Each structure stands twice: as C-alpha cells, then as structure tokens.
Amino acid sequence: MLDNNELARRIRFAFEHSSRGTKARVAKECGINPQAITGWERKGAIDKAHIPALARLTGRRVDYFLESSVEDGDSQGEEAVGASVSAPERQLQDYVHVMQLDGEADMGEGRINDDYPEVIRSMDFTPSYIRSVVGFVPPPGRLVLVTGRGDSMIPVVQPGESLIVDTGITVFDGDGIYLINTGNGQQIKGLQDRGDAVFVVSANTALYPAFPLPKGSVIGGKVYLRNRIDRLN
C-alpha cells in the first residue's frame, strides 16, 4: 500500500503524462469539483472510489495508485479498458477476480465518502456465474463490488448487501438500477424512462418520491444484485 506522499507523486506523474484536459474529465466523471484534484496532487487525499476513473482516463493500471511494486512505466492505454470506471477485475484461468471497495453507495439522500475508503478484499466468481448475472463476461477493469446503505431501495436492495456494478455502462441503458451521482455523493437508485424524462426512483416510494434525473448527473454503472440471477430491468 502506498503512503500519501508517494500516492500524490504518482497522481501528479499520471496527469503530467496524460493528454490536456484529463483533469477536467476526471473531475466530471467522478462528480467532484476540479479544485479537489489539487488535494489529490498535494496530499494524496483521494477517495479511493475515484481511483478507477483516474486510472482509466490517465491510461494507468489501477494498481499503480495502490501498490508500491508497480512502476511508473507500467501503464495500460485508455483503449485497453474501454469505457470502464471500475476497480480492477481480471480474468484468471478459471475465475473472474473482482476487487471490492470499502466505500458506501447511499440508498437514501446521498452519501459523500469523506473517509477515503480503501480496497479491503476481493471475490472470485466463475465466468458462468458472471455471465448469468451480467449477461456476458466483461473485459478486465469493468466490474466492481459496492455495498449499499440506507433504506430507499428496500426490499429490492437490503442495507449492507454486496452489489456488482458494470461500470462500462455510463449512460442510461434502459430501466434498471444504477450507481449514480446527482451532485451529493454516490447513490444506488432506480432509473426509469417515463417518456418526457428519465426519473430517479426508489423502491420505498412512500419516503422517497421519484424525481427527474438532474442535468449533469453522472452514471457510474449499472447495478446487479450479487445473490440474484436477474438483470434488474
């Protein structure tokens, strides 16, 4: 694990060796103020949930911002990971290995992750299981596990339940459950096309009425329940 000084150096190095405008793209995709990146570069004060997007857009491996054994020259082009914004997922000989972030995605009003969550563990899945849940086996760098908190999606999603997020989906892809950021942290919410607009919907409609998806909202991926074999749409 990197200390904050080395992490800050690597973040600066990654931006210096990426194309112009990368900082703005990272800020937009992470749903943060561009000025917050200054804290990343000076102090390594980055919410680890943002590292996958940082890695993809700067052409780095996710491990570059996590492991001291990875060198500055180790990189993977942006094309290699497609449209992913996820923690690392690599296909082994018989399993798909997915990292889990100890970051909470709120299912209520929204949660800002101020505690800079760390990668705490990973889980291995058979390709057939991933295919049964997601519909196919995504390329490396596309799946991430997150944990839901709050009560707005009960009974569809229970608090503390692990969820698989396909972060290759960053635009509305039909009715379903998504990881979104409307400007106040990551949330797990349903998105539903009601003809005139896409609405943010909760399972607990009595406490959380539906509302139109705000302009500028960021879609971080489509959500699948880890213990179910359905596509949630």
Residue, then its C-alpha position, 0 to 999 in steps of 0.5 A: m500500500l502506498d503512503n500519501n506522499e508517494l500516492a500524490r507523486r504518482i497522481r501528479f506523474a499520471f496527469e503530467h503524462s496524460s493528454r490536456g484536459t484529463k483533469a477536467r474529465v476526471a473531475k466530471e466523471c467522478g462528480i467532484n469539483p476540479q479544485a479537489i484534484t489539487g488535494w489529490e496532487r498535494k496530499g494524496a487525499i483521494d477517495k479511493a472510489h475515484i481511483p478507477a476513473l483516474a486510472r482509466l482516463t490517465g491510461r494507468r493500471v489501477d494498481y499503480f495508485l495502490e501498490s508500491s511494486v508497480e512502476d511508473g512505466d507500467s501503464q495500460g492505454e485508455e483503449a485497453v479498458g474501454a469505457s470502464v470506471s471500475a476497480p480492477e477485475r481480471q480474468l484468471q484461468d478459471y475465475v473472474h477476480v473482482m476487487q471490492l471497495d470499502g466505500e458506501a453507495d447511499m440508498g437514501e439522500g446521498r452519501i459523500n465518502d469523506d473517509y477515503p475508503e480503501v480496497i479491503r478484499s476481493m471475490d472470485f466468481t466463475p465466468s458462468y456465474i458472471r455471465s448469468v448475472v451480467g449477461f456476458v463476461p466483461p473485459p478486465g477493469r469493468l466490474v466492481l463490488v459496492t455495498g449499499r446503505g440506507d433504506s430507499m431501495i428496500p426490499v429490492v436492495q437490503p442495507g449492507e448487501s454486496l452489489i456488482v456494478d458494470t461500470g462500462i455502462t455510463v449512460f442510461d441503458g434502459d430501466g434498471i438500477y444504477l450507481i449514480n451521482t446527482g451532485n451529493g455523493q454516490q447513490i444506488k437508485g432506480l432509473q426509469d424512462r417515463g417518456d418526457a424524462v428519465f426519473v430517479v426512483s426508489a423502491n420505498t416510494a412512500l419516503y422517497p418520491a421519484f424525481p427527474l434525473p438532474k442535468g449533469s448527473v453522472i452514471g457510474g454503472k449499472v447495478y446487479l444484485r450479487n445473490r440474484i440471477d436477474r438483470l434488474n430491468 
